[in-house]
Amino acid sequence: MPSTLKFFIPKIGLALTLFALFCAVAVPAAKADTISLTQSGIFSNDNDRPNVTSFTLMRTSLVRLYTTSTTGGVNANGTVTQGGGFDTILSLFNGSNGSSSATFVADNDGPSPSGNNPDDADFQRTLNPGSYFLVITQYNNFFNVEQGDSLSAGFFYDGADNSNFTANFGCSNGKFCDVDGNNRTPNFTVNVVAQDAPSQPVPEPTTIVLFGIGLAGVTVMTRRRRARSIPRT
């Protein structure tokens, strides 16, 4: 091999190694699009339970699910809810929107993590890739998890006989009453905000190849130096 190549090959290898190390640190794993959804609606009866805000995750994500119905607040789309709506419960299911075989994941009826909104549902979950949807209900119409974990198990106050179940709380309207007997409106607003769950950067395949080439060059250079350091007899 020409002496010029013998001189440059180890140095090229060292340069490639340093470049590969830079790429491994500087290039993070590709990120999915974030999700930011807001949906509003109106109940007709106390025991309504519409399926709202379906969403699909392409990768493991940290998801916040919250309402601004009761206390009010800023929504995911930037609008502001004034509050005054009923005391909310959010139930999260994994599966096609409204499918009776969809699996229960979790529910929440407040308070928010900060404690500022005691009657609005507000919680965070790290969710795996898949399809999800929310069911919103009025307190205390919880998912009937004792009967199973699929949507077909139903909710505590399903059925026509329970259409005005909050009247027992004693408000003058006879429905949409909170537990203290105050009148509430039938309005609700639901929000979903999702982003990639925190993860370590993953080197790309090209970076790994460059690292291997550079490492080989450094090995050659090290052997040459050792050979020169050995005294000749």
N, C-alpha and C positions, 0 to 999 in steps of 0.2 A: 504494500500500500504506500502511495506517495507520502513523504514526510509531512506535506502541507495538510493532507486529510487527517493524518494521525494527530496533528496538533489541534484541528478544529472540531473533530467529532466529540471528544469529551466535553468541550466547552458548549457545544450546541446542546448536548444532553443535559448539562447543568442548567442552561437557560430554559429548556423545555420543562424541566422539573420545577423550577421556580414559577414558571407560568402556570403549570397545572395546579400547583398549590394555591396560587392566587385565585384561579377559577373555582376551585373546590370551596373556597371560603366566600368568594364574592357572588357566586351564582346560586341563588336559592331555588328550591323546588318550585315548579310552575304552580300558580294559584288559580283557583276557580273563581268565577264571578260571585260577588256577594249578592245576597237577597235582601230586599227591603220592601215589605208589603204592608198595606193598610186597607182594612175593609170595615165598612160601617153598615148598620142595618137596624131594624126595628122589630121587636117581638110583638106578637098578637096576644099570646097567653103566657102565664107564668112558667109553664113547663115546656115551652118551645125549646128545641135543641138543634138548631141548624148546623150543618157541616160548613165551616168557613175556612178560608185561607189555606188551600192546599198548596204544597210546595214539594219540589224534588231536589235532593242533594246529590251531587256528583262525587263528592268526597267527604271525609269526616269533617264536620263543621261544628262550631260553637254557635248555638241558636238561642236568641232571647225571644220569648213569647209573652206579650203583655197586652192589657187593655187600658184604655183611658176613659172608660165609661162613667165610673162613679165619681172619682175625684177630679178627673180632667188631667190634661197634660199635653205634651208635644208628641205627635205621632211620627211613625217612620218616614212618612212622605212630607214631613215638615208642617202639616196643618196642626191646629190646636183644637182640642176638645174641651168644652167648658165644664163638663161633668154634669152630675145630677141624675145619671142613668142608674140602672139596677146594679146590685152587688153581683159581680161576675165570678164564674168558674170557667177555666179553660181546661179541656181534656185533650191530650195529644194521642193520636193513633198512627200506627205504621201500616201503610197499605194504600190501595186505590181509594180515592175520595168517595166516602159513603159506603164502601164495601162492608157487608155484615161480618166478613171474616177478618177485617182489619184488626190489628192487635193493639191493645191499650199499652201506652208507654208511661205516661205520668199525668197528674193533674195538679192544679194550683188554684187557690181562691184568695191569694194575697197573704200577708202584705208584700209590697215590693221589697227587693233586697235592702234598699235604703230605709225602709219603714215609713216612707212618706205617704204612701197610698194604701192604707190598711184594707180597703174594700175592693181594690182592683187586682185581678190576677196578674202576676209578674214573676217569671222564673226563667232560668237558663239551663240548657242541657247540651252536652256534647253528643251529637247524633251521627250514626254511621250513614254511608250513602244509601239512598232509598227514597220512597215516596211517603209523604206524611200529610196529615190534615188535622185541623182543630175542630172540636165541637165546643160551642159556647152555651152555657146554661146559667140560670139564676140560682143564687145561694138559697137553699142547700140541696140542690138537685144534682148530686154527685153521680158519677158512673158507678154502676152496680158491680164492682170488681169481685164481690163475694160469689157472684154467679158465673164468673169466668172472665177471661181477658180479651174476648172478641167483642166488637161493637154490638153484636146481637144480644149480649147480656143486658143491654138497656140501662136506663137511669132510674134513680129512686122514685121520681114522680111522673113516670110515663103514664099515659092513660087519660081519658077525658075527665074522669072524676077528680083529677088533680090539676086541672087547667088554671085554677086560681089558688094554688096551695099557699101563697104568701099572705092570703087574707087572714090567716091565723095569727100573723104578726100585728094585726090591728090597725092598719092605716085606713084613712077615710075613703080612699079610692077603691078599696076591696081587692086590689092586685098591684103587683110591682111595689110591694112594701118591703122595707128593710127590717132587720131584726129588732130595731128600736121603735117600729111602728111609724116610720116616716114614709111619706109618699115619694116614689121614684118614677122616673120616666122609663119607657120601654126601649130607649136607645142604647146602642152599644157600638164600640169601636175596638177592633182587634188589630194587633201589629205583630209582624214577624221580621226579625233582623238576624241574618246569618252571615258568618264569615268563616274562613278556614280555621280549624283548630290549630293552635301553635304546634310547630313541628321543626325538626332539625333540617338544615339545608342538605340536599342530596346531590353529590357530584354527578354531572351528566356523563354518558358513556364516552364522549370525545375527550373529556377531561381525564378520565381514567386511562385511556389509551396514551395520551400525551404524558401522563405521569409515568407510565411503564417505560416508554421510550427514554424519557429523561433519566429515570433510575438506572437503566442499562448504561447510559452514557457516563453517569457518575461512577458506576462500578468499574468501567474500563479505565477511567481516569485515576481512580484509587489504586488499581492494580499496577498501573504504569509508575505511579509515584513510589509504591512499595518496592517495585523492581529496581528503581534507580537508587533506592536507599540501601539496598543489600550490597555490601562491599564485595568486589570481585577478588578471587584468589588466583 
